[in-house]
Amino acid sequence: MTGGSRASVIGGVLLAVLLAGCDSTVERAGRGSIPLDSFTAEQIYERAEFEIDRNRPEDAAFYFSEIERLYPYSEWAKRGLIMQAYAYHSARDFENSRAAAQRYIDFFPADDDAAYAQYLLALSYYDQIDDVGRDQGLTFQALQALRTVIEVYPDSEYASSAILKFDLAFDHLAGKEMEIGRYYLKGNHYTAAINRFRVVVQDFQTTSHTAEALHRLVEAYLSLGLTQEAQTAGAILGHNFRSTTWYADSFKLLNGRGLELEAAGDSWLAQIYRQTIRGQWL
């Protein structure tokens, strides 16, 4: 047997021992186990993939990170870094996933996987958005990171998914404004409610909440006796969302008071009506 063959066999035996161990915490601590620096970067990478395959992303992330520590200038370290970000994300360790993804972007900005790293970074924010009652800081950060994917990597395979998630996150912000607005409206705090619904109509007009926001404006303005504003909100609703139940409800409210759904007066809603429906910008 040649020297090269013996080295290959020894390497294979060491890898088999590493893969055979089930208690990764023992291997990490080195108690009676073979030190990781006895293995090649490729062998440690294969162990990390093994942990991914058996649904142990925390252990996989550890092994991928060890490649970066032990073989920082190798091609395997580069591959391990992007996989480290993926493994941490799979383990819902979003902070470490984000850190690994950002390192990849910083070190390899022109690499093919840079788009995926940016996408993982965005997901580390996006996947923490669960309900409209939570603080919206994560939503804003998700939007910024998703926009980077869309603008910097428009031809990547992740751009279309980023666009979809951007729209959903944007819709989420509008949902928060609606939640607060409805709370104020229910408590008869009409001016505060109007301010929230106005944000939706002006800043989130492409979301799924715009029709309801216009209807709630009809309700709030009628409660304050501001009929022209209510009519104008109804006119916009009737022009853009005639097939919705929100239009039907507003029609009943206004018609019941003998009011037409038409633009009237010179409020901020009248300006929106002139600009978006009549195309009069001046």
Contacts in CASP RR format, 6 or more apart in sequence:
PFRMAT RR
TARGET T0000
AUTHOR 0000-0000-0000
METHOD contacts of the structure
MODEL  1
MTGGSRASVIGGVLLAVLLAGCDSTVERAGRGSIPLDSFTAEQIYERAEF
EIDRNRPEDAAFYFSEIERLYPYSEWAKRGLIMQAYAYHSARDFENSRAA
AQRYIDFFPADDDAAYAQYLLALSYYDQIDDVGRDQGLTFQALQALRTVI
EVYPDSEYASSAILKFDLAFDHLAGKEMEIGRYYLKGNHYTAAINRFRVV
VQDFQTTSHTAEALHRLVEAYLSLGLTQEAQTAGAILGHNFRSTTWYADS
FKLLNGRGLELEAAGDSWLAQIYRQTIRGQWL
1 9 0 8 1.000
11 40 0 8 1.000
11 43 0 8 1.000
14 34 0 8 1.000
14 38 0 8 1.000
14 39 0 8 1.000
14 43 0 8 1.000
15 39 0 8 1.000
15 43 0 8 1.000
15 46 0 8 1.000
15 47 0 8 1.000
17 34 0 8 1.000
18 27 0 8 1.000
18 34 0 8 1.000
18 39 0 8 1.000
18 43 0 8 1.000
18 47 0 8 1.000
19 46 0 8 1.000
19 47 0 8 1.000
19 50 0 8 1.000
21 27 0 8 1.000
24 51 0 8 1.000
24 56 0 8 1.000
24 59 0 8 1.000
24 62 0 8 1.000
26 32 0 8 1.000
26 33 0 8 1.000
27 33 0 8 1.000
27 34 0 8 1.000
27 36 0 8 1.000
28 62 0 8 1.000
36 44 0 8 1.000
36 63 0 8 1.000
36 66 0 8 1.000
36 70 0 8 1.000
37 70 0 8 1.000
39 47 0 8 1.000
41 67 0 8 1.000
41 70 0 8 1.000
41 71 0 8 1.000
41 74 0 8 1.000
41 76 0 8 1.000
41 77 0 8 1.000
42 76 0 8 1.000
44 63 0 8 1.000
44 66 0 8 1.000
44 67 0 8 1.000
44 70 0 8 1.000
44 76 0 8 1.000
45 63 0 8 1.000
45 64 0 8 1.000
45 67 0 8 1.000
45 76 0 8 1.000
45 79 0 8 1.000
45 80 0 8 1.000
45 83 0 8 1.000
47 63 0 8 1.000
48 59 0 8 1.000
48 60 0 8 1.000
48 61 0 8 1.000
48 62 0 8 1.000
48 63 0 8 1.000
48 64 0 8 1.000
48 67 0 8 1.000
48 80 0 8 1.000
48 83 0 8 1.000
48 87 0 8 1.000
49 60 0 8 1.000
49 83 0 8 1.000
51 57 0 8 1.000
51 59 0 8 1.000
51 60 0 8 1.000
51 63 0 8 1.000
51 87 0 8 1.000
52 60 0 8 1.000
52 83 0 8 1.000
52 87 0 8 1.000
52 90 0 8 1.000
57 87 0 8 1.000
57 88 0 8 1.000
57 90 0 8 1.000
57 91 0 8 1.000
58 87 0 8 1.000
58 91 0 8 1.000
58 93 0 8 1.000
60 83 0 8 1.000
60 87 0 8 1.000
60 90 0 8 1.000
61 84 0 8 1.000
61 87 0 8 1.000
61 88 0 8 1.000
61 91 0 8 1.000
61 93 0 8 1.000
61 96 0 8 1.000
64 80 0 8 1.000
64 81 0 8 1.000
64 83 0 8 1.000
64 84 0 8 1.000
64 87 0 8 1.000
65 84 0 8 1.000
65 100 0 8 1.000
67 74 0 8 1.000
67 76 0 8 1.000
67 77 0 8 1.000
67 80 0 8 1.000
68 77 0 8 1.000
68 80 0 8 1.000
68 81 0 8 1.000
68 84 0 8 1.000
71 77 0 8 1.000
78 104 0 8 1.000
78 107 0 8 1.000
78 108 0 8 1.000
78 111 0 8 1.000
81 100 0 8 1.000
81 103 0 8 1.000
81 104 0 8 1.000
81 107 0 8 1.000
82 100 0 8 1.000
82 101 0 8 1.000
82 104 0 8 1.000
82 113 0 8 1.000
82 116 0 8 1.000
82 117 0 8 1.000
82 120 0 8 1.000
84 100 0 8 1.000
85 97 0 8 1.000
85 98 0 8 1.000
85 100 0 8 1.000
85 101 0 8 1.000
85 104 0 8 1.000
85 117 0 8 1.000
85 120 0 8 1.000
85 121 0 8 1.000
86 97 0 8 1.000
86 120 0 8 1.000
88 94 0 8 1.000
88 96 0 8 1.000
88 97 0 8 1.000
88 100 0 8 1.000
89 97 0 8 1.000
89 120 0 8 1.000
89 123 0 8 1.000
89 124 0 8 1.000
89 127 0 8 1.000
92 127 0 8 1.000
94 124 0 8 1.000
94 125 0 8 1.000
94 127 0 8 1.000
94 128 0 8 1.000
95 124 0 8 1.000
97 120 0 8 1.000
97 121 0 8 1.000
97 124 0 8 1.000
98 120 0 8 1.000
98 121 0 8 1.000
98 124 0 8 1.000
98 125 0 8 1.000
101 117 0 8 1.000
101 118 0 8 1.000
101 120 0 8 1.000
101 121 0 8 1.000
101 124 0 8 1.000
102 117 0 8 1.000
102 121 0 8 1.000
104 111 0 8 1.000
104 113 0 8 1.000
104 114 0 8 1.000
104 117 0 8 1.000
105 114 0 8 1.000
105 117 0 8 1.000
105 118 0 8 1.000
105 121 0 8 1.000
108 114 0 8 1.000
108 117 0 8 1.000
114 153 0 8 1.000
115 149 0 8 1.000
115 152 0 8 1.000
115 153 0 8 1.000
115 156 0 8 1.000
115 157 0 8 1.000
115 158 0 8 1.000
115 159 0 8 1.000
116 156 0 8 1.000
116 158 0 8 1.000
118 145 0 8 1.000
118 148 0 8 1.000
118 149 0 8 1.000
118 152 0 8 1.000
118 153 0 8 1.000
118 158 0 8 1.000
119 149 0 8 1.000
119 156 0 8 1.000
119 158 0 8 1.000
119 161 0 8 1.000
119 162 0 8 1.000
121 145 0 8 1.000
122 142 0 8 1.000
122 145 0 8 1.000
122 146 0 8 1.000
122 148 0 8 1.000
122 149 0 8 1.000
122 162 0 8 1.000
122 165 0 8 1.000
123 165 0 8 1.000
125 138 0 8 1.000
125 139 0 8 1.000
125 141 0 8 1.000
125 142 0 8 1.000
125 145 0 8 1.000
126 142 0 8 1.000
126 145 0 8 1.000
126 146 0 8 1.000
126 165 0 8 1.000
126 169 0 8 1.000
128 138 0 8 1.000
129 138 0 8 1.000
129 139 0 8 1.000
129 142 0 8 1.000
129 169 0 8 1.000
129 172 0 8 1.000
132 172 0 8 1.000
132 175 0 8 1.000
132 176 0 8 1.000
132 179 0 8 1.000
133 176 0 8 1.000
133 179 0 8 1.000
136 172 0 8 1.000
136 173 0 8 1.000
136 176 0 8 1.000
139 169 0 8 1.000
139 172 0 8 1.000
139 173 0 8 1.000
139 176 0 8 1.000
140 173 0 8 1.000
142 165 0 8 1.000
142 169 0 8 1.000
143 166 0 8 1.000
143 169 0 8 1.000
143 170 0 8 1.000
143 173 0 8 1.000
146 162 0 8 1.000
146 163 0 8 1.000
146 165 0 8 1.000
146 166 0 8 1.000
146 169 0 8 1.000
147 166 0 8 1.000
149 156 0 8 1.000
149 158 0 8 1.000
149 159 0 8 1.000
149 162 0 8 1.000
150 159 0 8 1.000
150 162 0 8 1.000
150 163 0 8 1.000
150 166 0 8 1.000
153 159 0 8 1.000
167 206 0 8 1.000
170 204 0 8 1.000
170 206 0 8 1.000
170 207 0 8 1.000
171 204 0 8 1.000
171 207 0 8 1.000
171 208 0 8 1.000
171 209 0 8 1.000
173 204 0 8 1.000
174 200 0 8 1.000
174 204 0 8 1.000
174 207 0 8 1.000
174 208 0 8 1.000
174 209 0 8 1.000
174 210 0 8 1.000
174 213 0 8 1.000
175 200 0 8 1.000
175 207 0 8 1.000
175 209 0 8 1.000
177 196 0 8 1.000
177 197 0 8 1.000
177 199 0 8 1.000
177 200 0 8 1.000
177 204 0 8 1.000
177 209 0 8 1.000
177 213 0 8 1.000
178 196 0 8 1.000
178 197 0 8 1.000
178 200 0 8 1.000
178 209 0 8 1.000
178 212 0 8 1.000
178 213 0 8 1.000
178 216 0 8 1.000
180 196 0 8 1.000
181 192 0 8 1.000
181 193 0 8 1.000
181 196 0 8 1.000
181 197 0 8 1.000
181 216 0 8 1.000
182 193 0 8 1.000
182 216 0 8 1.000
184 190 0 8 1.000
184 192 0 8 1.000
184 193 0 8 1.000
184 196 0 8 1.000
185 193 0 8 1.000
185 216 0 8 1.000
185 219 0 8 1.000
185 220 0 8 1.000
188 223 0 8 1.000
190 220 0 8 1.000
190 221 0 8 1.000
190 223 0 8 1.000
190 224 0 8 1.000
191 224 0 8 1.000
193 216 0 8 1.000
193 220 0 8 1.000
194 217 0 8 1.000
194 220 0 8 1.000
194 221 0 8 1.000
197 213 0 8 1.000
197 214 0 8 1.000
197 216 0 8 1.000
197 217 0 8 1.000
197 220 0 8 1.000
198 217 0 8 1.000
198 268 0 8 1.000
200 207 0 8 1.000
200 209 0 8 1.000
200 210 0 8 1.000
200 213 0 8 1.000
201 210 0 8 1.000
201 213 0 8 1.000
201 214 0 8 1.000
201 217 0 8 1.000
201 236 0 8 1.000
201 269 0 8 1.000
201 272 0 8 1.000
202 268 0 8 1.000
202 272 0 8 1.000
204 210 0 8 1.000
210 240 0 8 1.000
210 241 0 8 1.000
211 237 0 8 1.000
211 240 0 8 1.000
211 241 0 8 1.000
211 244 0 8 1.000
211 246 0 8 1.000
211 247 0 8 1.000
212 246 0 8 1.000
214 233 0 8 1.000
214 234 0 8 1.000
214 236 0 8 1.000
214 237 0 8 1.000
214 241 0 8 1.000
214 246 0 8 1.000
214 250 0 8 1.000
215 233 0 8 1.000
215 234 0 8 1.000
215 237 0 8 1.000
215 246 0 8 1.000
215 247 0 8 1.000
215 249 0 8 1.000
215 250 0 8 1.000
217 229 0 8 1.000
217 230 0 8 1.000
217 233 0 8 1.000
217 269 0 8 1.000
218 230 0 8 1.000
218 233 0 8 1.000
218 234 0 8 1.000
218 237 0 8 1.000
218 250 0 8 1.000
218 253 0 8 1.000
218 254 0 8 1.000
219 253 0 8 1.000
221 227 0 8 1.000
221 229 0 8 1.000
221 230 0 8 1.000
221 233 0 8 1.000
222 230 0 8 1.000
222 253 0 8 1.000
222 254 0 8 1.000
222 257 0 8 1.000
227 257 0 8 1.000
227 259 0 8 1.000
227 264 0 8 1.000
228 264 0 8 1.000
228 265 0 8 1.000
228 267 0 8 1.000
228 270 0 8 1.000
229 267 0 8 1.000
229 269 0 8 1.000
230 253 0 8 1.000
230 254 0 8 1.000
230 259 0 8 1.000
231 254 0 8 1.000
231 259 0 8 1.000
231 260 0 8 1.000
231 261 0 8 1.000
231 262 0 8 1.000
231 263 0 8 1.000
231 264 0 8 1.000
232 262 0 8 1.000
232 263 0 8 1.000
232 264 0 8 1.000
232 265 0 8 1.000
232 267 0 8 1.000
232 269 0 8 1.000
232 270 0 8 1.000
232 273 0 8 1.000
233 250 0 8 1.000
233 269 0 8 1.000
234 247 0 8 1.000
234 250 0 8 1.000
234 251 0 8 1.000
234 254 0 8 1.000
234 261 0 8 1.000
235 261 0 8 1.000
235 262 0 8 1.000
235 263 0 8 1.000
235 273 0 8 1.000
235 277 0 8 1.000
236 263 0 8 1.000
236 269 0 8 1.000
236 272 0 8 1.000
236 273 0 8 1.000
236 276 0 8 1.000
236 277 0 8 1.000
237 244 0 8 1.000
237 246 0 8 1.000
237 247 0 8 1.000
237 250 0 8 1.000
237 261 0 8 1.000
238 247 0 8 1.000
238 250 0 8 1.000
238 251 0 8 1.000
238 261 0 8 1.000
239 277 0 8 1.000
240 277 0 8 1.000
241 247 0 8 1.000
250 261 0 8 1.000
251 261 0 8 1.000
254 260 0 8 1.000
254 261 0 8 1.000
263 269 0 8 1.000
263 270 0 8 1.000
263 273 0 8 1.000
263 274 0 8 1.000
263 277 0 8 1.000
264 270 0 8 1.000
274 280 0 8 1.000
274 281 0 8 1.000
275 281 0 8 1.000
END
